[in-house]
Amino acid sequence: MFTFLNFFGLIDCFNKLQEKPLTKKKEGVPMSAPSRMDETFHIIMKRLVETGRAPHYTEVAAVLGVSTEEGRKTVHKLFSLPMFPGWLYPNTDYITSFPPFNNLPTQYRVTISGHQKWFAQ
């Protein structure tokens, strides 16, 4: 059976990232540490995959180990990056869309193993 998450390989990607650090193929040297934007992206995507809901910036801040204001600024910075396809609800700090997921209910429901807790864009 075709599933939305398996199509994008998100679950496999997260499992591989948790198993071992990324290394450069030729030298076998660990890659540089992920940037704050990389970490923020990973936190949001992981929470969406696990729970079907995007985290609030206070939750992002707690995982990053920064103040809530720094967490809010980090989330806003991620969504303001050129060519980033997600968006926050207008005039708020709430994550609305984080491709391929949507935090607001849409007509595109995603069901995996009988559980429908995701919406697609």
ChimeraX attribute file (.defattr): number of C-alpha atoms within 10 A of each C-alpha:
attribute: neighborCount
match mode: 1-to-1
recipient: residues
	/A:1	5
	/A:2	7
	/A:3	12
	/A:4	15
	/A:5	17
	/A:6	12
	/A:7	9
	/A:8	11
	/A:9	11
	/A:10	15
	/A:11	14
	/A:12	11
	/A:13	10
	/A:14	14
	/A:15	10
	/A:16	12
	/A:17	10
	/A:18	9
	/A:19	8
	/A:20	8
	/A:21	11
	/A:22	15
	/A:23	12
	/A:24	10
	/A:25	9
	/A:26	6
	/A:27	7
	/A:28	9
	/A:29	10
	/A:30	11
	/A:31	11
	/A:32	10
	/A:33	10
	/A:34	10
	/A:35	9
	/A:36	13
	/A:37	15
	/A:38	11
	/A:39	15
	/A:40	22
	/A:41	16
	/A:42	14
	/A:43	18
	/A:44	20
	/A:45	21
	/A:46	18
	/A:47	15
	/A:48	20
	/A:49	17
	/A:50	12
	/A:51	11
	/A:52	18
	/A:53	21
	/A:54	25
	/A:55	19
	/A:56	15
	/A:57	23
	/A:58	17
	/A:59	17
	/A:60	25
	/A:61	22
	/A:62	12
	/A:63	13
	/A:64	17
	/A:65	11
	/A:66	14
	/A:67	13
	/A:68	16
	/A:69	12
	/A:70	16
	/A:71	22
	/A:72	19
	/A:73	15
	/A:74	20
	/A:75	25
	/A:76	18
	/A:77	12
	/A:78	17
	/A:79	20
	/A:80	14
	/A:81	11
	/A:82	7
	/A:83	7
	/A:84	11
	/A:85	12
	/A:86	18
	/A:87	18
	/A:88	17
	/A:89	12
	/A:90	9
	/A:91	6
	/A:92	9
	/A:93	15
	/A:94	18
	/A:95	23
	/A:96	20
	/A:97	20
	/A:98	21
	/A:99	14
	/A:100	15
	/A:101	25
	/A:102	23
	/A:103	22
	/A:104	15
	/A:105	14
	/A:106	12
	/A:107	8
	/A:108	12
	/A:109	15
	/A:110	17
	/A:111	14
	/A:112	14
	/A:113	7
	/A:114	7
	/A:115	8
	/A:116	11
	/A:117	16
	/A:118	25
	/A:119	21
	/A:120	18
	/A:121	17
